[in-house]
């Protein structure tokens, strides 16, 4: 079995004219603009990496907060492919072998599926199970029920900081390295509730 460690960067609406929050598309309030993925085999060895920049279609200008955190601007995505186009390559990267997603928190897995459903893509090509690495690390560090931030966890567990933070590939790499440290037999594997996500999307498009 493979572990597909993913991290996503999102864009969201912003009213630049009035310098205020914009109105989101309820079917896709957070539009994926970068997918970082690291594939680990059953021995937790890195056997593949992918980094996709995704040309925004819903919120074409980068939200100021997102720009500040990531360094993204309009030129970042000028010649990049759309989410549906990148999805085909991402599905091939995952492959047909049994796999489970690993994510830092639960937001990324939810929004990945929400973007996939919004564009009416074949979600069956994705693993239906995922592991919340952030929760595992927080338990390992005995954080008292509080979720530990990625950078703090990297520093606490002595992972070399060789890649940038707030970059999807860099964050996926760090989540993978942390997963290697804390992986145990009692992994708490969760399952994506496709039915629930579909119901929310259906309501939002009415």
C-alpha positions as CSV (number, residue, x, y, z in Angstrom):
1,X,0.0,0.0,0.0
2,X,1.1,3.5,-0.8
3,X,0.7,6.7,1.3
4,X,-0.1,9.8,-0.8
5,X,0.8,12.8,1.4
6,X,-0.9,15.9,0.0
7,X,-1.0,19.6,0.8
8,X,-3.1,22.2,-1.0
9,X,-3.0,26.0,-1.4
10,X,-6.3,27.8,-1.9
11,X,-7.5,31.0,-3.3
12,X,-10.8,32.7,-2.3
13,X,-12.9,35.6,-3.4
14,X,-11.9,39.2,-2.6
15,X,-13.6,42.5,-3.5
16,X,-10.6,44.5,-4.6
17,X,-12.7,47.5,-5.5
18,X,-14.0,47.9,-2.0
19,X,-11.1,46.2,-0.2
20,X,-13.3,43.8,1.5
21,X,-14.2,40.0,1.5
22,X,-15.8,38.9,-1.7
23,X,-18.8,36.6,-2.2
24,X,-17.8,33.0,-2.6
25,X,-19.3,30.4,-4.9
26,X,-20.9,28.2,-2.3
27,X,-20.2,25.1,-4.3
28,X,-16.5,25.9,-4.2
29,X,-15.6,28.6,-1.6
30,X,-11.9,27.6,-1.6
31,X,-10.4,27.1,-5.1
32,X,-7.3,25.0,-5.3
33,X,-4.4,26.8,-6.9
34,X,-1.5,24.4,-5.9
35,X,-1.3,20.7,-5.2
36,X,1.8,19.2,-3.6
37,X,2.0,15.5,-3.3
38,X,4.6,13.0,-2.0
39,X,4.2,9.3,-2.5
40,X,5.5,6.9,0.1
41,X,5.6,3.1,-0.3
42,X,4.8,0.7,2.5
43,X,8.3,1.1,3.9
44,X,7.8,4.9,4.0
45,X,10.3,5.5,1.3
46,X,9.7,8.4,-1.1
47,X,8.9,7.0,-4.5
48,X,7.5,10.1,-6.2
49,X,6.8,13.8,-5.9
50,X,4.4,16.1,-7.8
51,X,3.8,19.8,-7.8
52,X,0.9,21.3,-9.7
53,X,0.1,25.0,-10.1
54,X,-3.6,25.4,-10.9
55,X,-4.8,28.2,-13.0
56,X,-7.8,29.8,-11.1
57,X,-11.1,29.9,-12.8
58,X,-13.5,31.1,-10.1
59,X,-11.4,33.7,-8.3
60,X,-8.9,34.8,-10.9
61,X,-7.1,37.4,-8.8
62,X,-5.1,36.2,-5.8
63,X,-6.5,37.1,-2.4
64,X,-4.1,39.6,-0.6
65,X,-3.7,37.2,2.4
66,X,-3.0,34.3,0.1
67,X,-0.5,36.4,-1.8
68,X,1.3,37.4,1.4
69,X,1.5,33.9,2.7
70,X,2.5,32.1,-0.5
71,X,4.2,34.8,-2.7
72,X,1.7,33.9,-5.5
73,X,0.7,36.6,-8.0
74,X,-1.0,36.7,-11.3
75,X,2.1,35.6,-13.1
76,X,2.4,32.4,-11.1
77,X,-0.5,30.8,-12.9
78,X,-0.3,32.6,-16.3
79,X,0.7,29.5,-18.3
80,X,-0.6,26.8,-15.9
81,X,-3.3,24.2,-16.5
82,X,-6.8,24.3,-15.0
83,X,-7.9,22.0,-12.2
84,X,-9.6,19.4,-14.5
85,X,-6.5,19.3,-16.6
86,X,-4.2,18.8,-13.6
87,X,-6.6,16.2,-12.1
88,X,-5.8,13.7,-14.8
89,X,-2.1,13.9,-14.2
90,X,-2.7,13.8,-10.4
91,X,-4.8,10.6,-10.7
92,X,-2.1,9.0,-12.8
93,X,0.4,9.9,-10.1
94,X,-1.7,8.2,-7.4
95,X,-1.9,5.1,-9.6
96,X,-4.0,2.0,-9.3
97,X,-2.3,0.4,-6.3
98,X,-4.1,0.5,-3.0
99,X,-3.4,3.9,-1.4
100,X,-4.5,6.2,1.5
101,X,-4.2,9.9,1.7
102,X,-2.2,11.6,4.4
103,X,-3.0,15.2,5.2
104,X,-2.1,17.9,7.7
105,X,-5.6,18.4,9.2
106,X,-8.9,17.5,7.6
107,X,-9.5,20.7,5.6
108,X,-7.4,19.7,2.6
109,X,-9.1,16.4,2.0
110,X,-12.5,18.0,2.2
111,X,-11.7,20.8,-0.2
112,X,-10.0,18.4,-2.6
113,X,-13.1,16.4,-3.0
114,X,-15.3,19.5,-3.1
115,X,-13.2,20.8,-6.0
116,X,-13.4,17.5,-7.7
117,X,-17.2,17.3,-7.3
118,X,-17.6,20.9,-8.3
119,X,-16.0,20.2,-11.7
120,X,-17.9,16.9,-12.0
121,X,-14.7,14.8,-12.2
122,X,-14.3,11.1,-11.4
123,X,-13.7,11.1,-7.7
124,X,-13.5,7.3,-7.8
125,X,-9.9,7.7,-9.0
126,X,-9.0,9.1,-5.6
127,X,-8.4,7.1,-2.3
128,X,-11.5,7.2,-0.1
129,X,-9.5,6.9,3.1
130,X,-7.2,9.4,4.8
131,X,-5.0,9.8,7.8
132,X,-4.9,13.1,9.7
133,X,-1.2,13.4,10.4
134,X,-1.7,16.6,12.4
135,X,-3.8,14.7,15.0
136,X,-1.2,11.9,15.1
137,X,1.6,14.4,15.7
138,X,-0.4,16.4,18.3
139,X,-1.0,13.2,20.3
140,X,2.7,12.2,19.9
141,X,3.8,15.6,21.3
142,X,1.1,15.4,24.0
143,X,-0.3,18.8,23.2
144,X,-3.2,18.5,25.5
145,X,-5.8,18.2,22.7
146,X,-4.5,21.3,20.9
147,X,-3.5,20.9,17.2
148,X,0.2,21.6,16.7
149,X,1.2,23.8,13.7
150,X,3.3,22.3,11.0
151,X,6.3,24.5,11.5
152,X,6.2,24.0,15.2
153,X,6.0,20.2,14.8
154,X,8.9,20.2,12.4
155,X,11.0,22.1,14.9
156,X,9.9,20.0,17.8
157,X,10.7,16.7,16.1
158,X,14.0,17.9,14.6
159,X,13.1,17.6,10.9
160,X,15.6,19.5,8.7
161,X,14.0,22.6,7.2
162,X,15.1,22.2,3.6
163,X,12.0,23.4,1.8
164,X,9.8,26.4,2.1
165,X,6.6,26.5,4.3
166,X,3.3,27.7,2.9
167,X,4.2,25.9,-0.3
168,X,2.1,22.8,-1.1
169,X,5.0,20.6,-2.1
170,X,7.1,21.8,0.8
171,X,4.3,21.3,3.3
172,X,3.5,17.8,1.9
173,X,7.1,16.9,2.3
174,X,7.2,18.0,5.9
175,X,3.9,16.2,6.7
176,X,5.4,13.0,5.2
177,X,8.6,13.3,7.3
178,X,6.5,13.8,10.4
179,X,4.3,10.8,9.5
180,X,7.4,8.6,9.3
181,X,8.3,9.6,12.9
182,X,5.0,9.0,14.5
183,X,3.5,6.2,12.4
184,X,2.1,3.4,14.6
185,X,0.0,0.3,14.1
186,X,-3.0,2.0,15.6
187,X,-3.4,4.4,12.7
188,X,-6.8,6.2,12.9
189,X,-7.8,5.9,9.2
190,X,-10.9,8.0,8.3
191,X,-13.2,7.7,5.4
192,X,-14.4,10.5,3.1
193,X,-18.2,11.0,3.3
194,X,-18.9,11.4,-0.4
195,X,-22.7,11.4,0.1
196,X,-22.5,14.3,2.6
197,X,-20.2,16.3,0.3
198,X,-22.5,15.7,-2.7
199,X,-25.6,16.9,-0.7
200,X,-23.8,20.1,0.3
201,X,-22.8,20.7,-3.3
202,X,-26.3,20.0,-4.6
203,X,-27.8,22.5,-2.2
204,X,-25.2,25.2,-3.0
205,X,-26.0,25.0,-6.8
206,X,-29.8,25.5,-6.3
